[in-house]
Amino acid sequence: MRDHIVIETELSPKKLCRKLDRDLVEYRPTLNIFSLGRFMRKHRYETFFYGCRRDDSRVMIFHHTAKKRDGGARGFFGEIEKTENGSRLVGKIRKPVSAYIAAAAITLICVFLMLMSAGLREFIAFGVFAGILTVSLFMILFDDKKKYIEAYLDTIRKENTRKEEN
């Protein structure tokens, strides 16, 4: 599976939940599309990890870079599972569903406008809409957050080595 991540740790599920609560700035996604924008403006000049836990098992982790509007960036979506020696964090790094919905909407609108422009033989307008589509999809679907999320998940993995050293 692409971007599938499994992290074994000696932390119990309860301790892992406490670590996540301590490390993450809490943000719970809502149906209100403006709530993420308000959250990003509130933390405009900070770089941090944010997300939430749902129930005692489901986890969402994202990274925010100062002075960036990176609300639709990749994040970790996973679950905490209890094991014999502690716990396991299993999940994937992917974009939120809202990013894919926005990309689909922009694609449909631009393709419609491109077809209309071609039908009217307005090839300059066709090229403009093709350019808008390309730039929009690049801005929505490309980001470099995967390395930051993986680095944070490595800190959870390293909890095992700190315990063994002590």
Summary of the structure (lengths in Angstrom):
residues: 166
radius of gyration: 20.1
end to end distance: 35.7
largest distance: 73.8
contacts: 450
relative contact order: 0.18
helix: 48%
strand: 23%
